[in-house]
Amino acid sequence: MSSNDSLSTLSTLEVNGKTYHYHSLPKAAEKLKNIGDIDKLPTSMKVLLENLLRNEDGETVVPDDIDAIAHWLAERKSDREIQYRPARVLMQDFTGVPAIVDLAAMRDAVAKAGQDPEQINPLSAVDLVIDHSVMVDQFATPEAFKENVRIEMERNFERYQFLRWGQSAFENFRVVPPGTGICHQVNLEYLAKVAWTKEQDGKTFVVPDTLVGTDSHTTMINGLGVLGWGVGGIEAEAAMLGQPISMLIPEVVGFRVTGKLPEGVTATDLVLTVTQMLRKQGVVGKFVEFYGPGLDHLPLADRATIANMAPEYGATCGFFPVDQETLRYLELSGREQETIDLVEAYSKAQGMWRETGKEPVFTDSMELDLSTVEASLAGPKRPQDRVGMPQLGANFDLILEQSGQADEKNKKVPVKDKDYTLSHGDVVIAAITSCTNTSNPSVLMAAGLVAQKAVEKGLMRKPWVKSSLAPGSKVVTDYLDKAGFTSSLNKLGFNLVGYGCTTCIGNSGPLPDEISAAIKEGDLTVSSVLSGNRNFEGRVHPEVQANWLASPPLVVAYALAGTTRIDLSKDPLGEDQQGNPVYLKDIWPSSKEIAEAVSFVDGEMFRREYGEVFKGDEEWRGIPIGEGNTYNWSDDSTYVKNPPYFTEIDKPLKAMSNVKDARVLAVFADSITTDHISPAGSIKPDSPAGKYLQANGVAVNDFNSYGSRRGNHEVMMRGTFANIRIKNQMLDNVEGGYTIHVPSGEQMSIYDAAMKYQKENTPLVVLAGKEYGTGSSRDWAAKGTTLLGVRAVIAESYERIHRSNLIGMGVLPLQFENEQGVEAQGLTGHEKISIEGIDETLKPGQMLKVTAEKDDGSKVTFDVKCRIDTNTELDYYKNGGILHYVLRQMLDA
């Protein structure tokens, strides 16, 4: 597969009578200078080394790139840029639809340029799993799943029709239909091979299974020993089209695990502890690799739970090397014996097999004794803010004090036509949801056991709680049924609502009208408890300000308690049939009980559910699709529109230019997430996007969510920076997507101001604090930014994926030096901003000069760092974005 192979590493491996070709790391070690003992290299770095060996071509990968890994082992860090080629790409439908829209638009551009549109095809294997569209409209009823699926198909018909066309029009592109599972769990249980095979020149090559995904929680697959992480949809599209991913050789932080989890503590408690530790350590942009004797006691599902949360602790990935537990899980999940044997043989031949006692060297390391982990939640608005379960009630009281509601802690608001009241801290949403935990049989069986014991005691969920169960795959339903827990979960209102992300991504659906009214009437700070991975402001539900991440069994427990202002370690959940208090300890399962329940899981469940995974039901197969290799865009569609990105692709490339007299669209403080920037959740009728839809004949009840309309740039650009919780520092005490149109002094929506500035031919910049773009890898956070006319963002620091995505859409990310940000420079957002040094001499990491002219004519001048970090990123920026670069390369070929 390598055209050069300067180290002569090509070797063969015999497994079950079949010959596989591969590039041998031990052979490379014999010839690499400075490599020393290759066993000391972290396994995740070995995957990168193999990738470079295999793809050495003298252009994108040269011998010095390979040698840089040897230098890494000596220095334990590197500033070398490498070109990395993953084996495949994984998508979910929210990010996948706009990616396929872009590919369809690229086909149009190629046809317009007089060339064959079928040039545009994924060159790498691409799987798209439809998992983000189902909403919890119906709940706590036997008909909830069937009705939610019906509504989902009805709402998303145009999108699904488009994806069905893409499935037939593009090669190397498969679609997993709705109602199957969450993309990360489908990946873990079925799509991933661990050892990937490719046919070339009549030979079978074996390589490490690697991928990038358009969801930040792609990292979950690292629990299986598969290196993968989230990228923006833009970057994923380039990878699909054969472009390497440009990256710096990462630092690798080792996380040593010892001991065993104590009785009663779950994998969720562990992952919240790990997330807090690593976020405090600071691992943004780094690999984290887990090692140590504690891994001998850590099931694969627990590893996947920890790996899933890598975006929450800020790492590129949280990697677990292949070992005996990996093989056990492959067998459990119904993989072919041929695959399992190849994984073992290849991992051992390459020195990628984990053995207890053999420990690599790392850039830095930390350690956790599993026996010290305690029952935990995280919140109210950041996944790294862990709270011990006994402290949750006191923590909530502190939140009320900080928000000026201390005097009304015990306020009770009557609920219309009900015999109960609502108070601060009451749980209005309890959701077993998200890929993080619904991949893990131990915590789901624990939830089933808690439900079973609660029903036996006569407990019920509180009537103000909206409860739901959204498993990550149909296999979960199978094993809950087989263990006998489904009926108990149903009795407590945890009926199946769908197979998808639901509440964790904001698809929690509406609260009952009377609950919503009571919250508004009393200005109540109410809670959600969910087994998800994200709890940012405004994400779960616009009326719920305090959101707590917890294990599935704790979700059930808090639904029974009905409030988060409680210490479950000593306060009763309710009363049994005899009026006696029932405590959490009375219904909490033992580790032995959980293990016995988990034993119901078997490989036949996986083989049955994934037997025809791409086929879909009759309704999916019955969706009509158009013929042709280009898409027949509909002017009437409010879901799928031909985007304006490539209108000038057949014209000469414009030279880069300085920014002169730009206006500030908004000023943001620290930790502005992609949830704040990118359109997400429900669409308000009085928002710019809502007004657009109504003007196009869409009834308010048919708005659907922003995520479902990601294929329509008109909706999405109107929803950019429109989150109800975002705070523009240019305005006093105003929440939501508003700004000041500076020349007129008028307050208006950010979208309306941007359009007004565009008419005035005024370029725009955004100013921000630390960790700009934290969170999900939402490509629309970058696409919307560029469509609003923003030329540059100046922030104190960036989250990895969003910085890359900005460049991918032609927006320049700049960084204040030494935390001398907006406040230190005395900026208000009313200045004219000019940026010098953006020309053909621009280099990665270059310092640029910014001049801010105030209303009185005085000027502030300061230097910023260009956060284009690599030469490849610079090529993308020069071309106006990554897809423009790819398209021009094709047209010029």
N, C-alpha and C positions, 0 to 999 in steps of 0.2 A: 504494500500500500504506500510505502515511502518511496519517493522517486530517487532519493539520494542515499539514505542509510549509510552515512559516513562512518559510523562505528560498527558496521556489519553485525547488526543485532538480530537479523531475521532468523527465526528458529521454528521448529515444529514440535507439536505436542500430540501424543496419541491418547485418545480417550475412547474407550469402548469400541476399538477397532477403526475409529475415524481419525484422520489427520487434520490438525488445525495449525495454521501458520500464525505466528505472533512475533512481536519485537521484544526481545528478552532484556529485562532490566539487569539481571546478573551479568549478562554479556556486556552491557553498556558500562557497568561499574568497573569491569576489568580494564576498560580503555579510557574512562573519564579521569582526567587529572583532578586532584583535590577531593574526590568523592569519598575516600576513606571507606568506612563500614556502611554500606548502603542500607543495612538493617536498621541503622539509626535514623534514616529518613522517615518522617511521618508518612503514613500510608496515603493520605490525601495528596501529598507532594509526589509520591510515586505515580499516582494516576496522571498528574500533570506531566511528569517526565516521560511516561509512555506515550502520551498524546503528542509531545514534541518529537520523540523518536520516529513515530509512525508518520508524521506529517512533514518531516524535514524535506523541503523542496528547493532550498537555496534562495528563496525569495521571502515568503512569509515566515518560514522557520529556517534558521541557519544554525551551524554548529555552536556559535557563541550562545544561542538561546539554551541549548542543551547543557552547555558547560556552566551556565548561570545557576542551574540546579545544584551542581557540585559546589559552587561558591556559596549557595544558600546554606548548605550543610555546615560549612565552615563559619559563616557569619550569622546564620539563622534568620536572615532577612535579605532582601534584595530590592533594588530599584529598577530591575530589568523589566521591560515591557515584552510580553509574549503574545502570540496569536494562538488561541485555543479553539479547538473544533469539537463540540459535543456530538455524540452519536445521534441524538434525536431531540425533538422539541415537544413539550406538553403544553396544552392550552385549556383554559376553561372558557365558557361561552361569553362572559362579559368582556374579557380581553380578546377572546378569539374572534368574535364577530368583526370588530374594527380591523383586526389583522387581515382577515379574509377580504374585508371591504377594500383595504389598501392593495392587496394582491389583485383584486378585480380591477381597481382603478389603474394599477400599473399595466395590466393587460390592455386597457383602453389606451393608455399613453403610448405603448409599444405599437399598437395598431395605427394610432394617429401618426406615428413617425414612419409608417410604411413598412413595419417589420412584423414578423409572426408573433402574435400574442401568446402562443403556447410556449414561447421561451420562458414565460413566467410560470414556474412550477416549483414547489418545494423540492430541494435536492436532498434534504435530510428527512427522515421519517417524522411525520407530524401526527399527533393524536390530539383531538379536541373532545373534551368531555363536557356535555351540557349539564351543569350542576348549580349554576348561580341564579337561575330564573324562578325557581319555585318559591312562593311566598306562603306564609302561615296565615291564610285567610280564614280557613276553617280549623278548629282545634277542639280537643276534648270530646270528640265524637267518632264513632266507628266509620263514618263516611268522610272523615277529614282528608285522608290520602287521596281517595278517588276524586273528591270534589276539587282539591287543590291542583291535582294533575289536569283535570278538565279546564280549570281556569287558566293554568299555565299555558296549555296548548292554544287556548283561545287568544290569550293576550299576546303570545309570542309567535303567532302564525307566520308573519312576514319574515321574522328573523330565522325561524326554523326552515322556511321555504328557501331562504338564501343559503343557509348552511347545507341543505340537501343538494342545492345546485353545486356548491363548492365541493361536496363529497364526490359528485360525478364528474366535475370539470377538471379538478386538479389531481395530479398523480402524487403518490406518497402522502396522501391526506386521508385520515380515517376519523369518523365521528362516532362517539359513544352517545346514543340518544338520551333524551331526558328520562328521569325515573330510574336511573341505573345506580348512581352513586356520585360521591365527591371525587374530583379528578385525582387528588393525592392518594386517596384510598384505593381507587381503581388502579392507579400506578403501582402502589405498594403490593396489592393483592394479585395483580394480573399482568400489567404492561411491562414492568421492569423484569429484566433477565439477569442482572448482576454481571454476567459475562455475555457481551453482545457479539453476534456473529454477522459477518458480511461476506458476500461472494464477490470475488474479483479475479478476472483472468483464469477462471476455472478452478480457483482455489478458495477454501474457506478460511477466513481470517477471524481470530477471536481477539476482542479488545475489551477493556473495561466498559461496562454500561455507564454512559454519562449523558446528561441532558441539561437543558435550560428550560424554564417554564415561564409562562406569562402571569403566573401568580407567585407572590413572594414565598408562599408556603410550599413551593416545589421542594424546598429543603427537607421536607419530611422523608424523602426517599433515601437520604443519607443514613437513616437508621438501618437500612438494608445493605449498606456498603456501596451504594451507588452515588457517585458524586454529582450533585445537581443543585442549582440555586435559581432564584427568580430573577428575571430580567424584564425590562419593559417590552410591551408588545412590539415596539419599533425595533429593538435589538433582536428580539426573537425572529421577526420577519427576515432580518438580514441573515441570521443563522440558517433559517429555512432555505434561503436563496444562495447558500454556499459561502457566505462571508464568515471569516473567523471572528471570534470574539476577542477584542483587544483587552488585555488585563495586565496589571502588574503582578509579578510573582508575589504571592501573599505572605504575610507573617502567619505562622500557625501557633495558636495558643493551645497547649495541652491541658486537658481537664481530667485529672486523675480521680478515679472513683474507687472507694473502698467500702467494705461493710455490706449490710443488707438493710432494706427498708424495714422499719419496725411494724409491729402489728397495728392494723387499722389505718396505715398511711398509704396513700394511693400514688400512682404515677403522676397524676395532676399536681399533687402537693410537691412532688419531686421537681417537676418541670418549672413550677412557679419559683421554687428555691433557686434552681439553676439559672433561670432568667434574671432574677434579682442579682445574683452573684456576678454573672457575666456582664450585665449592663453596668454594674458598678465598676468592674474591672476595666471596661472600655475595649470592645472588640470589633468596633465598626470597621468594615472592610477587610477583616481578617478571617481565616479559617479557624474553626475550633475543632479539635480532634479529641475524642474521649478514649481513655485507656485506663489500665489498672485492674486489679483483681476483682473489684466490685462489678465489672462487666460480666463476670461468670454467673452472677445472680440477677442480671437485668434482662428480662425477656425482650424479644424483638419489638413487640408492640410498645413497650415502655421506651425503648430507644427511639422508635419512630415518633413518639409523643415529644420527646426532648428535641429531636432533630427538626420537627415541625416548627418549633418556636424560635428558630434561629433569627428570623426578622425582629422578633421582640427583644432578643438580647443583642441584636445589632450586627451579628456576624454574617458573613457571606454564606456560611454553612456550618452545621454541627455534625461532624462525620464520625461514624462508627465503622471500623474495619470489619471485613468478612471474617467470620469464625464459625464454630460448630453451631451456634445459635442461629446464624443466618441460614445454614443448611436445614436446620429443624423447621424454620418458618417457611422456607421454600417448599418443603415436603407438606407441611400443614396446609398451606394455601393451594395445594393441588398442582404444583409445577411438575413437569415431566422429569422422570429420573435422569434422562439424558442431560437436561439442563443442570440439575443439581450436581451430577458427577463432573460436568465441565467447569462449573463454578469452583468446586473444590480443587480440581487439578490445576486450573489456570491460576487461581489465587496463590496456591502453594508454589507453583513454578516461578511466579513473579515476586515472591516475597511479600505478598499483600495479605497473607493469612495472619490473623492475630493469635499469638500464643501468650498465655499468662506468664509473666516474669520477664518477657522481652519488651522493653519500653524504649520508644524512640526519643530523640531530643527535640525540643520545641523552642520557639522564639521566647516564650514565657510559659509558665504553668501555674495551675492552681489545683486545689484538692477539696473533695467533699466526702465525708463519711456518711453514707446513706442512713446509718442508724440515727443520725441527728435531725433528720427531716421531720417536720411536724405538719399537721393538717392546716391547710392554708387556703386563702383566696387572694385575688389581686384586684385592686381598684382604688378609687372609683372610676378612673379614666385613663390609667396607663397599665399595661400588662406587667411592667417591671416593679410596680408598687405592691409588693407582697404584704399581706396582713395575716397574722396567725388567727385561726378561727375563733379562739376565745376573745380576741381583741376587737372583733368586727363591730360589735355594738358600740363600744366606747369610741372607736374610730369614726363611726357614723355621727355620733353626737358632736365630735370635733368638727366634722364637715359642716354641720348645722351652725355651729358657733362661728366658723370662719365665713360663712355666707350671710351672717347677720340674722339667723333664724333661731338663735338660742332661746329666745323668750317664748317660742311657740313649739317647743319640742314635742309637747303632748297634745298639739292641736288635733281635733278629730273632725273630719268633714263627712257629713252624711252622703251616702250614695243613693241617687234617685231610685225610688221603687225597690230598694233593697233593705234588708234588716241589719246592715253592717255599715261601719264608717271606714274611712281611709285616712291614714296618718303618714307623716314623714317616715321614710325608711321602709314602708311596706313594699313587699315584692309583688310587682304587677306582671312581670315576665319571668318564667322559669323555663329555660330551654336547654334540652340536651341536643347539642348542635355542633357543627364544625368538624373539620378533619382532625383537629388536634386530638380529641378524645374518642371520637366515634370510630376510630381505627383500632381501638384498644379493648379487646374482650374483657380484660380484668376489671376495668372501671365501668363498663356497660353491664357486666354481670353483677357487679357490686350495686349498681343502681337498681337492677331487677330484684336483688335480694332485699335491699332497703324497702322497695315498694311492696314486696311480698310480706315482709314482717310488719310493715305499717298497716297493711290491709287486715292482717290477722289481729292486730291490736285495735282495729276499728278507727284508725286515723284517716282523715281525708285532706286533700289540699284545700287551702283557704279559697273561698269563692271569688276573690278579687284577683287571683293569680291566673294569668294566661300561660298554660303549660303546653309543651310540645316535645315530640321526639322526632328528630330528623337524622336517621343513621347515615353513615358514610357509604354503605353499600347494602345490597339485599341480603348478603351473608349475615349481617347483624340481625336482621329480622328472623332468619332461619335459626340462629343459635339462641336467641331470646325465646322463640317459640319452643324449641326443643328442650330448653331448661325449665320451661313452665312459668316464665316471668311475664309474658305479654299480657295476660288477663289482669294481673295486679297493677302493672303500669297503666293499663287502660282505665282501671277503676279510679286511679289517682289523676286521670286526665292527661297522662303522657301517651296518648294515642299517636300512632304513626301519622305524620303530616306530610311526609315527602322524603325523597332521597336527595339531599342537597345541603348547601351551606346555611340557608334560611337566616335565623336570627343573627348569627355571627357577622354577616355582611349587611345587616340592616333590613333583610327581607322578613322582618318579624310580623308584618301585617298590622292592621289597625287594632288598637285596644278597643274593648267594648265601649260603646258611646257613653254609658253612665260612668265608667271608670275615667275615661278621658275628661269628661265634664268635671268630675270631682277634683282631679289633679289641677285643672285650670282654675277652678273656683277657689281652692285653698292654696294656690301657688305652692304645691307640695313637691318636695324632693323625694321621689320614689325610686325604687331599685329594680334592676333586673339581675338575675343570677343565671349565668350561662356557662356551658362547658366549652367555650370558644377560646380564641387566641387574641381577639381584639376587643377593646372596650373604650375606644376613643370617644370624645365628646360628640354627641349627635349621631353616632354610628348605629347603635342598636335600635333606638327609637327616639324621635325628636322630643317626646314628652318625658323621657326617662333620663335623668341627669346622672344617677349613680349606677354604674354597671360593674358587676363583680364576676370575675372569672373563677370558676370552681369546678371540682370533679363532678361527673354525672351523679354519683350517690348524694353529694352535697346539694346539687340542684334539686333533687327530689326532697331532701330534708328541708330546704328553705321554702319549697312550695307548701310543705306541711305546716311550717312555722308561720309563713305569710309575712315575715318581717326580717330585716337585716339588723334591727336594733335588739339583738339577742346574743347571748353567749351559749352556743349549743353544747358547750362542754358541761354546763350546769343548769341551764334553764330548760324547762319541759317544752316539747314540740306540741303537745296537746294532751288529751285524756283518752283512756281506753273506755271500753263499754261499761266498766264499773265505776268510772269517774276518777280512776287513779292516774296520776301524771305519767306520761311516757317521755323518756329521755332519748337522745340520739344513741347513747350506748346500748339502749334496749333493742334497737333495730339495726345497729351497725354490724355488718357481717365480719366474721373472722377470716383470716387469710386462708385457712383450710376450706371454709365454705366457698370462698371465691374460686380457689383452685379446683374444687370439685365441679363447680359450675362451668369453668373454662374448659374442662375436659370434654364437654359436649361439642366443642368446635372440632370439625373434621374436614379433611380435604375434599370429600364428596360435595360438601356445601359450595365450595369455591368452584369446583369443576362444573356443577350444575348451573350456578348463577352466571358464570362467565362463558358458558358453552357457545352462545350466539350473541355475544355482547354488542356487536356492531349492527345487529339486524333491526332491533327496535320492535315496537308493537305495531299493530295494524294501522293505528292512527298515524304513527310516524311514517310508515312505509307508504301510506296513502296521500302524503303531501305532494301536490303536483309541482314539478320543476320544469323550467324552460330548457330548451336545447341550446347548444352553441358554446363556443369557447370564450366568449365575452358575456358579461352579465347584462341582461335587459333591465336597466334601471327604470324604476317607476317614479314619475314626477309626483305622484300622489302619496308615495310612501312617507310615513313619518318615523320609520324605523331604520331604513337603509337608504343612504344618499351617497352619490358619487362625490368624494371629498375634493377640495380645490388644491391639493398639494402639488400636483404634477402638471399644472396648466402651462408652465413655461419650460418644460423639460426638453422641448425640441429647439429651444433658443440658446444662444451662447451663455456660458456661466458668468454671473455677475461677480465683480471683484468685491472682496470684503471692504467694509468702510467703517469709519468711526461713528460713534453715536453722538449727535449734536442736539442740544436743547431738548432732551427728552423730558417728559413729565413722569411723575411717580404715580403709578396706578394704585398702589397700596403699600403700607408699611406694616410689617408683621413682627411679633415678638418671637420668642424661642418656641421650638417644638411644633411648628406648623406642619401638619401631616398631609400626606397625599389625600386623606379623607377630607381635610379642610379645603384643599385646592381643587380636587377632581370632583365632578358631579357624582353623587352617590345617594342612595336612599330614595325617599319619595319626592315627587315634584309638586311644589306648592302652586295653587291656581294663580296667585298674584305675582309669581316670580317671572322673570323674563322667559324662561323655558315654558312655564305654564301658559303664559299669554300667547307664545308662538304656537303651541299645540292647539289651543282653543281657536286661534285665528285660522288654523288648518283643519278645523272641523272635528277635533278630538274632544270628546266629553271628558270632564274631570274624572269620572269613575274609570275611564279607560287610559289614564295617563301612564299606568305601569310605573316602573322605576327608572331612574337615570341609567342604571347599569344595563337594563334591557334595551335602552335606546342609544347605546354607544356606537351603533353603526350610522347615526345621524349627527353630523357635525353641527348642524344648526341648533339642535337641542343641547348638545354637549358644551359648545362654546358659551351658550347662555347660562349654563350651570357652573361654569368654572369660577372658582372663588365665591361660590354662592352658599356655602354651608351655613346653616343657621347659627352655629357656634363660633364661626370665625370672627376674629376681632381685628379690624383695621385700625392701627394706632393713630391714623389721621383724624379719627372721629372720637368723641368723648362718650363713653358709656353706651356705645351702639354695637349690638351683635348682628352678625349676618353679613352678606356680601354687598356692602355699600362703601362708597368712597366720596371724595370731594373732587369735582371737576374744577381744577384749580383756577383756570382763567376766569370762570364765571362765579366760583365760590358755591356752586349749587351741589347739594347732596343728592346722589342718585345711585342706582345699582352699578356695580363694577362693570357689568356688561354694557349698560347704556353709556357710561363714561368712556369706555374703550372705543365704542362705535363713534362717539362724538369726537374723540381724539383722532380716530382714523380719518374722519371727514376733514379734519383740520391739518392732516398730514403730519401729525405729531407722534414721534416714536415714544415708547413707554419703557419704564424699568420698574422692577419690584424690589423693595428693600426688606430685609428679614434678619432674624437673629440666628441662634444656634439650631443645629439639627433640622435644617429646612428640608422638607420632603420626606420625613420619617414615615414609615408604614408601608402599606401595600404598594406593589409596583404598578401603580395605575398610569398607563401610558397617556390617558386623557389629561392628567395633571400637566403634562408637557405639551400635548397637542392643543389643549384649550389655551394654554399660556401663549403659544405662538400665534394662534388664530385671533387672539385679542390684540395683537400688535406689540407684544412685549419683546424687546430686543435683548435685554439682559436682566439677570437677577443678581443682586449683590447681597450676600448673606454671610454670617459669621462662620457657618459650617454647613455641610450638606450630608444627607443620607446617600449612600452609594448609588442606588438604582435611579433615584430621581435626578441626580446630577448627570448621570449618563443619558437619561431620557431627554433632558433639556437640550443637550448637544445633538442628540438624535433628531430633534425637531428644529434645529437651527437657532436655539436660544443660548446666549453666552452666559455660563455660570461664573461669577466672580466672587472672590472671598475677601472680606475685610481682614487686614493684617492685625495679629496680636489682640484679637477680640475688641479692636477699636471700631465698634459698630455704629449703628444709627445714633444712639444716645451720646457716645463719646465724641462723635463728629458734630453733634448739635443739629442733626437733621430733623426736619418736621414732615417731609413729604411734599412741601409746597415749593421746593426748589426746582430749577431747571438743571438737569443732569447731563453732562457731556463726558464721554469716555474716549481717550486717545490711545493709539497703538494697535488698533484693529486693522491691520493691513497684511500684505503678502509676506511680511517679515515675522508675523506672529508665531510664537513657539509655545509648546506646552509649558505650563507653569510660569509663564512670563509675567512680570509686573506691569500693570497698566495704570495710567493716571486718570483719576476722576476729578472733575470740577463741578461743584454744586453751587449754583448761583441763586442767592436768596432774592426775595421780593424787593429789598432795598438796594440791590445791585452788588452787595458784598458777596465774596466768594470763599468757599472752603475747598481746599485741594488735598487729596489723600491718594495713596497708592492702594491698589487691590491686586490680588493674585488671580491670574487666569486659571480657572479650574478645568481647562482642557488638559488632561493629564498625560495623554499619549499622542503619538504622531498619527495613529489611525483615527483617533477622535478628531484631530485637527483636519484630516481629510474630509471627514463627515461634515464638520462645521463649514468648511470652505464651500462645500457643495449644497449647503442649505439643509442638510440632514442626512441621516444614514440611508434612507430609502432612495433619496435623490442620487446619492453616490452610487448605489447598486445599479439603479436604472441607467445612469449615464455610462457606467462601465459596460453594461450590456449593449446599449445603443452604439457605443464607440467600438465594440469588438468587431 
